[in-house]
Amino acid sequence: MNIPFVDLKLQYQSIKDDIDAAIRKVIENANFIGGSEVLKFENEFAELLGIKNCISTANGTDALYIALRMLGIGEGDEVITTSHSWISTSETISQTGAKPVFVDVEDQYFTIDPKQVEEQITSRTKAIIPVHIYGQPCDMEKIMEIAKAYNLFVIEDCAQSHLSMFNGQLIGTFGNVSTFSFYPGKNLGAYGDAGAVISNDDELAVKMKMFSNHGALVKHNHIMEGINSRLDTLQAAILSVKLSHLKSWTKKRQDNAAKYSSRLQGVGDIELPKERPSGEHSYHLYVIKTSRRDELKKYLDSKNITTAIHYPTILPLLPAYKRLGYNSEDFPVAYQNQQQILSLPMFPELMDDQINEIVETIKDFFKR
Ligand SMILES: *Cc1c(COP(=O)(O)O)cnc(C)c1O
Protein backbone atom coordinates (compact mmCIF):
# COMPACT_ATOMS: atom_id res chain seq x y z
CA MET A 1 0.00 0.00 0.00
CA ASN A 2 1.25 3.45 -0.93
CA ILE A 3 0.26 5.96 1.76
CA PRO A 4 0.75 9.65 0.95
CA PHE A 5 1.37 12.30 3.59
CA VAL A 6 -1.71 14.27 2.47
CA ASP A 7 -4.21 13.27 -0.23
CA LEU A 8 -5.73 16.38 -1.80
CA LYS A 9 -6.93 14.46 -4.89
CA LEU A 10 -9.14 12.25 -2.76
CA GLN A 11 -10.64 15.30 -1.05
CA TYR A 12 -11.36 16.95 -4.41
CA GLN A 13 -13.17 13.83 -5.60
CA SER A 14 -15.47 14.02 -2.57
CA ILE A 15 -16.61 17.61 -3.36
CA LYS A 16 -15.96 17.70 -7.11
CA ASP A 17 -19.41 18.83 -8.30
CA ASP A 18 -19.61 21.79 -5.93
CA ILE A 19 -16.03 22.87 -6.62
CA ASP A 20 -16.39 22.60 -10.38
CA ALA A 21 -19.61 24.63 -10.31
CA ALA A 22 -18.04 27.33 -8.13
CA ILE A 23 -15.01 27.62 -10.42
CA ARG A 24 -17.13 27.68 -13.56
CA LYS A 25 -19.30 30.47 -12.16
CA VAL A 26 -16.31 32.73 -11.48
CA ILE A 27 -14.84 32.13 -14.92
CA GLU A 28 -18.17 32.69 -16.67
CA ASN A 29 -18.65 35.96 -14.80
CA ALA A 30 -15.06 36.88 -15.70
CA ASN A 31 -14.66 38.77 -12.43
CA PHE A 32 -11.34 37.59 -11.04
CA ILE A 33 -10.41 40.17 -8.38
CA GLY A 34 -12.75 41.04 -5.50
CA GLY A 35 -16.48 40.68 -6.00
CA SER A 36 -19.24 38.90 -4.16
CA GLU A 37 -17.37 35.58 -3.73
CA VAL A 38 -14.63 37.29 -1.74
CA LEU A 39 -17.09 39.16 0.50
CA LYS A 40 -19.10 35.97 0.98
CA PHE A 41 -16.10 33.98 2.11
CA GLU A 42 -14.90 36.76 4.43
CA ASN A 43 -18.33 36.98 6.05
CA GLU A 44 -18.64 33.22 6.42
CA PHE A 45 -15.19 32.88 7.96
CA ALA A 46 -15.76 35.78 10.38
CA GLU A 47 -19.10 34.30 11.37
CA LEU A 48 -17.66 30.83 11.94
CA LEU A 49 -15.10 32.28 14.35
CA GLY A 50 -17.49 34.80 15.90
CA ILE A 51 -15.25 37.74 14.97
CA LYS A 52 -16.41 41.09 13.58
CA ASN A 53 -13.92 41.54 10.75
CA CYS A 54 -12.19 39.21 8.30
CA ILE A 55 -9.93 40.58 5.59
CA SER A 56 -8.74 38.04 3.08
CA THR A 57 -5.16 38.22 1.83
CA ALA A 58 -3.02 36.60 -0.86
CA ASN A 59 -1.43 34.18 1.64
CA GLY A 60 -0.79 33.59 5.36
CA THR A 61 2.64 35.20 5.29
CA ASP A 62 1.22 38.48 4.04
CA ALA A 63 -1.49 38.23 6.70
CA LEU A 64 1.24 38.33 9.38
CA TYR A 65 3.08 41.19 7.67
CA ILE A 66 -0.12 43.23 7.26
CA ALA A 67 -1.09 42.71 10.92
CA LEU A 68 2.38 43.69 12.19
CA ARG A 69 2.63 46.77 9.98
CA MET A 70 -0.85 48.05 10.79
CA LEU A 71 -0.21 47.63 14.52
CA GLY A 72 2.60 50.12 13.90
CA ILE A 73 5.47 47.72 14.50
CA GLY A 74 8.76 48.63 12.83
CA GLU A 75 12.35 49.82 13.23
CA GLY A 76 13.63 49.65 16.82
CA ASP A 77 10.84 47.36 18.05
CA GLU A 78 11.08 43.79 19.27
CA VAL A 79 8.54 41.04 18.80
CA ILE A 80 8.73 37.86 20.88
CA THR A 81 7.86 34.60 19.20
CA THR A 82 8.45 30.87 19.35
CA SER A 83 11.58 29.11 18.16
CA HIS A 84 9.42 26.31 16.73
CA SER A 85 7.47 27.49 13.68
CA TRP A 86 7.52 28.01 9.94
CA ILE A 87 9.73 30.94 8.87
CA SER A 88 6.74 33.18 7.95
CA THR A 89 6.23 33.88 11.64
CA SER A 90 9.63 35.49 12.06
CA GLU A 91 10.58 36.71 8.58
CA THR A 92 7.59 39.07 8.61
CA ILE A 93 8.80 40.57 11.90
CA SER A 94 12.16 41.34 10.28
CA GLN A 95 10.46 42.71 7.16
CA THR A 96 8.81 45.44 9.25
CA GLY A 97 12.27 46.48 10.48
CA ALA A 98 11.64 45.03 13.94
CA LYS A 99 13.75 42.33 15.61
CA PRO A 100 12.43 38.81 16.21
CA VAL A 101 13.21 37.57 19.74
CA PHE A 102 12.94 33.79 19.96
CA VAL A 103 12.02 31.78 23.04
CA ASP A 104 11.93 28.05 23.76
CA VAL A 105 8.79 25.91 23.78
CA GLU A 106 6.94 24.21 26.61
CA ASP A 107 8.16 20.78 27.55
CA GLN A 108 5.19 18.79 26.25
CA TYR A 109 3.14 20.77 23.79
CA PHE A 110 5.52 22.24 21.16
CA THR A 111 4.01 25.69 21.90
CA ILE A 112 5.68 28.91 23.10
CA ASP A 113 6.63 28.94 26.80
CA PRO A 114 4.85 31.92 28.44
CA LYS A 115 7.40 32.06 31.31
CA GLN A 116 10.21 32.66 28.86
CA VAL A 117 8.16 35.24 26.99
CA GLU A 118 7.97 37.28 30.17
CA GLU A 119 11.72 36.94 30.76
CA GLN A 120 12.52 38.39 27.33
CA ILE A 121 10.36 41.52 27.61
CA THR A 122 12.30 44.80 27.29
CA SER A 123 11.29 48.45 26.83
CA ARG A 124 11.41 47.80 23.08
CA THR A 125 9.00 44.83 23.11
CA LYS A 126 5.78 45.66 21.26
CA ALA A 127 4.09 42.34 20.53
CA ILE A 128 3.96 38.59 21.07
CA ILE A 129 3.23 36.10 18.27
CA PRO A 130 2.05 32.78 19.71
CA VAL A 131 1.81 30.02 17.09
CA HIS A 132 -0.73 27.24 17.63
CA ILE A 133 1.68 24.81 16.04
CA TYR A 134 0.35 21.53 14.55
CA GLY A 135 -3.14 22.59 15.76
CA GLN A 136 -2.16 22.57 19.46
CA PRO A 137 -3.52 25.68 21.20
CA CYS A 138 -0.98 27.84 23.06
CA ASP A 139 -1.59 28.69 26.71
CA MET A 140 -3.63 31.79 25.81
CA GLU A 141 -4.60 32.50 29.40
CA LYS A 142 -0.98 33.12 30.45
CA ILE A 143 -0.09 34.87 27.20
CA MET A 144 -3.00 37.32 27.45
CA GLU A 145 -2.16 37.96 31.13
CA ILE A 146 1.41 38.87 30.20
CA ALA A 147 0.27 41.00 27.26
CA LYS A 148 -2.07 42.94 29.52
CA ALA A 149 0.50 43.42 32.26
CA TYR A 150 3.12 44.78 29.83
CA ASN A 151 0.75 46.45 27.36
CA LEU A 152 1.78 44.32 24.38
CA PHE A 153 -0.12 43.39 21.24
CA VAL A 154 -0.89 39.73 20.62
CA ILE A 155 -0.97 38.38 17.06
CA GLU A 156 -2.11 34.76 16.98
CA ASP A 157 -0.59 32.78 14.12
CA CYS A 158 -3.44 30.36 13.39
CA ALA A 159 -2.05 29.02 10.10
CA GLN A 160 -2.14 25.44 11.44
CA SER A 161 -5.05 25.63 13.83
CA HIS A 162 -8.42 26.32 12.20
CA LEU A 163 -11.10 25.57 14.85
CA SER A 164 -8.67 24.65 17.64
CA MET A 165 -9.92 25.74 21.06
CA PHE A 166 -8.47 26.87 24.38
CA ASN A 167 -10.68 26.84 27.51
CA GLY A 168 -13.72 26.32 25.31
CA GLN A 169 -12.94 29.41 23.20
CA LEU A 170 -11.89 29.28 19.55
CA ILE A 171 -8.27 30.16 18.95
CA GLY A 172 -7.89 33.31 16.91
CA THR A 173 -10.34 35.10 19.21
CA PHE A 174 -7.90 35.94 22.03
CA GLY A 175 -5.41 38.38 20.52
CA ASN A 176 -5.71 41.84 18.95
CA VAL A 177 -5.51 40.22 15.55
CA SER A 178 -5.11 36.69 14.23
CA THR A 179 -3.76 35.39 10.97
CA PHE A 180 -4.71 32.35 8.92
CA SER A 181 -3.19 30.52 5.98
CA PHE A 182 -5.26 28.65 3.41
CA TYR A 183 -2.24 27.09 1.72
CA PRO A 184 -3.51 23.93 -0.07
CA GLY A 185 -2.30 21.50 2.61
CA LYS A 186 -3.64 23.47 5.59
CA ASN A 187 -6.81 22.31 7.40
CA LEU A 188 -8.78 24.73 5.23
CA GLY A 189 -6.86 24.88 1.97
CA ALA A 190 -7.40 26.76 -1.28
CA TYR A 191 -6.20 25.58 -4.71
CA GLY A 192 -3.26 27.94 -4.55
CA ASP A 193 -2.04 30.55 -2.03
CA ALA A 194 -4.57 32.26 0.22
CA GLY A 195 -4.82 33.76 3.72
CA ALA A 196 -6.72 36.09 6.04
CA VAL A 197 -6.48 38.37 9.06
CA ILE A 198 -9.32 38.61 11.56
CA SER A 199 -9.93 41.16 14.30
CA ASN A 200 -12.65 42.64 16.51
CA ASP A 201 -10.83 46.00 16.35
CA ASP A 202 -12.76 47.92 13.66
CA GLU A 203 -10.16 50.64 13.25
CA LEU A 204 -7.36 48.13 12.81
CA ALA A 205 -9.51 46.14 10.37
CA VAL A 206 -10.04 49.17 8.13
CA LYS A 207 -6.30 49.87 8.12
CA MET A 208 -5.49 46.26 7.25
CA LYS A 209 -8.05 46.23 4.45
CA MET A 210 -6.60 49.43 3.04
CA PHE A 211 -2.98 48.32 3.34
CA SER A 212 -3.65 44.98 1.66
CA ASN A 213 -5.13 46.78 -1.37
CA HIS A 214 -2.59 49.53 -2.23
CA GLY A 215 -3.71 51.75 0.64
CA ALA A 216 -7.12 52.37 -0.90
CA LEU A 217 -10.65 51.48 0.19
CA VAL A 218 -12.09 53.17 -2.87
CA LYS A 219 -10.32 52.71 -6.19
CA HIS A 220 -7.72 55.43 -6.97
CA ASN A 221 -8.12 57.08 -3.56
CA HIS A 222 -4.82 55.96 -1.99
CA ILE A 223 -4.83 57.12 1.63
CA MET A 224 -1.41 55.55 2.14
CA GLU A 225 1.03 53.31 0.33
CA GLY A 226 0.17 49.66 0.70
CA ILE A 227 0.83 46.31 -0.90
CA ASN A 228 -1.05 44.08 -3.32
CA SER A 229 -2.22 41.18 -1.22
CA ARG A 230 -5.76 40.21 -2.16
CA LEU A 231 -7.49 36.86 -2.21
CA ASP A 232 -8.27 35.74 -5.78
CA THR A 233 -11.99 35.45 -6.50
CA LEU A 234 -11.46 31.87 -7.70
CA GLN A 235 -9.81 30.93 -4.43
CA ALA A 236 -12.60 32.60 -2.43
CA ALA A 237 -15.23 30.58 -4.30
CA ILE A 238 -13.27 27.36 -3.65
CA LEU A 239 -12.77 28.24 0.01
CA SER A 240 -16.50 28.86 0.53
CA VAL A 241 -17.27 25.36 -0.73
CA LYS A 242 -14.59 23.84 1.49
CA LEU A 243 -15.50 25.91 4.55
CA SER A 244 -18.84 24.11 4.83
CA HIS A 245 -16.89 20.87 5.43
CA LEU A 246 -14.32 22.24 7.87
CA LYS A 247 -16.07 21.08 11.05
CA SER A 248 -16.55 17.51 9.85
CA TRP A 249 -13.00 17.38 8.44
CA THR A 250 -11.63 18.60 11.77
CA LYS A 251 -13.59 15.90 13.59
CA LYS A 252 -12.14 13.28 11.24
CA ARG A 253 -8.61 14.53 11.89
CA GLN A 254 -9.27 14.26 15.63
CA ASP A 255 -10.68 10.73 15.22
CA ASN A 256 -7.63 9.69 13.18
CA ALA A 257 -5.34 11.14 15.84
CA ALA A 258 -7.19 9.20 18.54
CA LYS A 259 -6.73 5.97 16.54
CA TYR A 260 -3.01 6.59 16.10
CA SER A 261 -2.60 7.39 19.79
CA SER A 262 -4.43 4.32 21.07
CA ARG A 263 -2.68 1.96 18.63
CA LEU A 264 0.82 3.42 19.07
CA GLN A 265 0.67 3.43 22.87
CA GLY A 266 3.85 1.85 24.28
CA VAL A 267 5.43 1.11 20.88
CA GLY A 268 9.23 1.42 20.99
CA ASP A 269 10.35 4.64 22.64
CA ILE A 270 7.65 6.66 20.88
CA GLU A 271 6.33 9.74 22.62
CA LEU A 272 2.80 10.44 21.45
CA PRO A 273 1.50 13.98 20.94
CA LYS A 274 0.07 15.24 24.21
CA GLU A 275 -3.06 17.38 24.10
CA ARG A 276 -3.28 20.35 26.41
CA PRO A 277 -6.00 19.42 28.93
CA SER A 278 -7.73 22.80 28.57
CA GLY A 279 -7.46 22.72 24.80
CA GLU A 280 -8.89 21.15 21.70
CA HIS A 281 -6.28 20.12 19.15
CA SER A 282 -7.25 20.36 15.46
CA TYR A 283 -4.46 18.04 14.29
CA HIS A 284 -3.11 19.81 11.27
CA LEU A 285 -0.21 17.47 11.94
CA TYR A 286 0.18 14.32 14.01
CA VAL A 287 3.72 14.47 15.35
CA ILE A 288 5.44 11.73 17.34
CA LYS A 289 8.90 11.79 18.93
CA THR A 290 11.49 9.02 18.93
CA SER A 291 15.24 8.90 19.46
CA ARG A 292 15.45 6.75 16.29
CA ARG A 293 13.62 9.29 14.12
CA ASP A 294 15.90 9.24 11.05
CA GLU A 295 16.02 5.43 10.94
CA LEU A 296 12.25 5.16 11.36
CA LYS A 297 11.62 7.72 8.63
CA LYS A 298 13.86 5.78 6.24
CA TYR A 299 12.13 2.52 7.09
CA LEU A 300 8.65 3.99 6.49
CA ASP A 301 9.88 5.49 3.19
CA SER A 302 11.06 2.04 2.11
CA LYS A 303 7.52 0.75 2.79
CA ASN A 304 5.98 3.58 0.74
CA ILE A 305 4.65 5.46 3.75
CA THR A 306 5.41 9.16 3.40
CA THR A 307 6.30 11.11 6.53
CA ALA A 308 7.73 14.59 7.05
CA ILE A 309 9.64 16.70 9.56
CA HIS A 310 8.11 19.97 10.72
CA TYR A 311 10.70 21.39 10.90
CA PRO A 312 14.23 20.02 10.45
CA THR A 313 15.83 23.16 11.97
CA ILE A 314 14.30 25.45 14.59
CA LEU A 315 14.02 29.08 13.47
CA PRO A 316 16.83 30.68 15.53
CA LEU A 317 19.35 28.09 14.27
CA LEU A 318 18.59 28.68 10.58
CA PRO A 319 21.32 30.37 8.51
CA ALA A 320 18.86 33.25 8.03
CA TYR A 321 19.21 34.16 11.73
CA LYS A 322 22.96 33.73 12.13
CA ARG A 323 23.15 37.50 12.77
CA LEU A 324 21.17 37.09 16.01
CA GLY A 325 23.89 34.87 17.49
CA TYR A 326 21.74 32.15 19.04
CA ASN A 327 22.95 28.62 19.72
CA SER A 328 21.25 25.31 20.49
CA GLU A 329 21.71 25.66 24.28
CA ASP A 330 19.43 28.70 24.18
CA PHE A 331 16.53 26.42 23.22
CA PRO A 332 17.11 23.04 24.91
CA VAL A 333 13.53 21.77 24.51
CA ALA A 334 12.97 22.88 20.92
CA TYR A 335 16.44 21.66 19.95
CA GLN A 336 15.77 18.20 21.32
CA ASN A 337 12.41 18.11 19.54
CA GLN A 338 14.12 19.07 16.30
CA GLN A 339 16.08 15.82 16.43
CA GLN A 340 13.16 13.59 17.40
CA ILE A 341 9.98 14.82 15.70
CA LEU A 342 8.27 12.94 12.89
CA SER A 343 4.96 13.89 11.27
CA LEU A 344 2.87 10.86 10.26
CA PRO A 345 0.33 10.95 7.40
CA MET A 346 -2.65 13.05 8.51
CA PHE A 347 -5.72 14.12 6.55
CA PRO A 348 -9.48 13.73 7.08
CA GLU A 349 -9.85 11.01 4.42
CA LEU A 350 -7.10 8.81 5.94
CA MET A 351 -8.71 5.39 6.28
CA ASP A 352 -8.75 2.97 9.16
CA ASP A 353 -6.79 0.32 7.27
CA GLN A 354 -4.19 2.90 6.26
CA ILE A 355 -3.72 3.88 9.91
CA ASN A 356 -3.40 0.18 10.76
CA GLU A 357 -0.80 -0.31 8.05
CA ILE A 358 1.23 2.65 9.34
CA VAL A 359 0.99 1.46 12.96
CA GLU A 360 1.94 -2.14 12.07
CA THR A 361 4.90 -0.92 10.01
CA ILE A 362 6.10 1.20 12.92
CA LYS A 363 5.73 -1.82 15.26
CA ASP A 364 7.75 -3.94 12.80
CA PHE A 365 10.49 -1.33 12.80
CA PHE A 366 10.83 -1.40 16.59
CA LYS A 367 10.85 -5.24 16.62
CA ARG A 368 13.86 -5.44 14.33
C1 LIG B 1 1.71 27.98 6.53
C2 LIG B 1 2.16 28.86 7.64
C3 LIG B 1 2.29 30.26 7.50
C4 LIG B 1 2.26 30.97 6.19
O1 LIG B 1 1.24 30.74 5.36
P1 LIG B 1 1.39 30.85 3.76
O2 LIG B 1 -0.05 30.87 3.36
O3 LIG B 1 2.11 29.64 3.29
O4 LIG B 1 2.08 32.12 3.43
C5 LIG B 1 2.57 31.02 8.62
N1 LIG B 1 2.76 30.45 9.82
C6 LIG B 1 2.69 29.12 9.99
C7 LIG B 1 2.90 28.55 11.35
C8 LIG B 1 2.40 28.28 8.91
O5 LIG B 1 2.34 26.96 9.10
The ligand as an SDF file (V2000), in Angstrom:
LIG
                    3D

 15 15  0  0  0  0  0  0  0  0999 V2000
    1.7100   27.9800    6.5280 C   0  0  0  0  0  0  0  0  0  0  0  0
    2.1570   28.8580    7.6400 C   0  0  0  0  0  0  0  0  0  0  0  0
    2.2880   30.2580    7.4990 C   0  0  0  0  0  0  0  0  0  0  0  0
    2.2570   30.9670    6.1870 C   0  0  0  0  0  0  0  0  0  0  0  0
    1.2440   30.7390    5.3600 O   0  0  0  0  0  0  0  0  0  0  0  0
    1.3880   30.8470    3.7600 P   0  0  0  0  0  0  0  0  0  0  0  0
   -0.0500   30.8740    3.3590 O   0  0  0  0  0  0  0  0  0  0  0  0
    2.1080   29.6430    3.2860 O   0  0  0  0  0  0  0  0  0  0  0  0
    2.0780   32.1170    3.4330 O   0  0  0  0  0  0  0  0  0  0  0  0
    2.5710   31.0150    8.6180 C   0  0  0  0  0  0  0  0  0  0  0  0
    2.7640   30.4480    9.8180 N   0  0  0  0  0  0  0  0  0  0  0  0
    2.6890   29.1160    9.9920 C   0  0  0  0  0  0  0  0  0  0  0  0
    2.8980   28.5510   11.3520 C   0  0  0  0  0  0  0  0  0  0  0  0
    2.4000   28.2750    8.9110 C   0  0  0  0  0  0  0  0  0  0  0  0
    2.3380   26.9600    9.0960 O   0  0  0  0  0  0  0  0  0  0  0  0
  1  2  1  0
  2  3  1  0
  2 14  2  0
  3  4  1  0
  3 10  2  0
  4  5  1  0
  5  6  1  0
  6  7  2  0
  6  8  1  0
  6  9  1  0
 10 11  1  0
 11 12  2  0
 12 13  1  0
 12 14  1  0
 14 15  1  0
M  END
$$$$
